[in-house]
């Protein structure tokens, strides 16, 4: 099993155990691949839910640039909702899992 496949299995377990979501493995794999090499970097692989600049990066680089959404309060609300679902006390919020949940939230699976 490749390193990426191992991470995808870990992300699916995170979705199930911490978020109560059964992952669409095909979409999860595509979102993980879309994250590129950042999934292998310990710092870049996670999203800090309490860091405003980190959340702005998710909003600008993922929601607006990648998913093609228009900026507005709905984006911030969606990010906050995903952070709540993932659990505020959970320190390791994997970027691929956050992106997967945001993709599902906005119904943008067709992007992948």
C-alpha positions, 0 to 999 in steps of 0.5 A, a space after each residue: 500500500 502506498 503512502 497516499 493510500 495509507 493516508 486515505 484510509 486514515 482520513 476515512 477513519 477520521 471521517 467515520 470516528 470523529 465526524 460520524 460520516 461514511 466516506 465516499 472513498 472515490 471522492 475522498 481519494 480525488 480530494 486527497 490527490 487534489 491536495 498534492 504534496 501538502 498531505 506529506 508535510 506534517 504542518 501543511 497536512 492539517 488545518 488549525 481551526 483556531 487560526 484566522 489566517 489558516 481559515 482564510 487560506 482554506 476559504 480563498 485557496 479552496 472554496 473560492 479558487 478551487 470550487 469556484 464559489 463567490 465570497 460571502 458569509 456562507 463560506 465562513 459559516 460552512 467552514 465554522 460548521 465543518 470545524 464544529 463537526 470535526 470537533 473543536 477539541 480535536 487538534 489534528 484536523 486533516 486538510 483532505 478531510 476538511 476539504 472533503 466535507 466542504 466539497 460535500 457541503 456545497 455539492 461540488 463533487 463534480 469539480 473532481 
